[in-house]
Amino acid sequence: MKFIATARSVQGSSASRRLRRAGRVPAIVYGGTAAPLNIELDHNEIYHALRKEEFHASILQMQYEGKEEAVLLRAVQWHAYKQQVLHIDFQRVDANQALHTKVPLHFINGDSSPAVKLSSAVISHVVTELEITCLPAALPQFIEVDLGNLLGGGSVHLSSVKLPKGVTYVAHGSDADPVLASALVKGGGAATVEDEGDAPAAETPAA
């Protein structure tokens, strides 16, 4: 995806407030060998871009002063109660340097699984995104988790998912094989409740 950025010559909270009143968003690009770059963006353009999943989990092409630069979205600051973007952080991307980021999980075939068809189980998505490391060229927009063989009371661990080539899961602590989804049967619970309790809680991305 592409977005347009222009130079931001004035910094500070008062200057940022003036930008926002004018329908602009202050932002910064950091990383690599170059100095941090202060930029500004069109609020409407970036607001609609942020509503797309791929903008959060893919290499972006920033158009700046007639050139394009590869960047990765790192942080978004939103207004406490308005649908307004206050500030954005981007990181420069080096094709030869591994990225450390998060990608969303896409769950498929849950409704046709034995857990739902035969046991009327409720499938819980325990983890909704995965922390990974890979080279920029190998960065997936999402990772697919097939629930087609999930049984009632069962669960799907990361070890049953084939990660894209060049992608490595970043484990935290001793949990190298987290539960991604579980099938809860009414009155029976899940067969792996203990495992599920040890799984990392699903993190909510910046709104």
Secondary structure, DSSP 8 states (H G I E B T S, - for coil): -EEEEEE----SHHHHHHHHHTTEEEEEEE-SSS--EEEEEEHHHHHHHHTSHHHHSS-EEEEETTEEEEEEEEEEEE-SSSS-EEEEEEEE--TTS-EEEEEEEEEES-TTSHHHHTT--EEEES-SEEEEEE-GGG--S-EEEE-TT--TT-EEEGGGS---TT-EE--BTTBSS-EEEEEEBTTTB-TTHHHHHHS--------
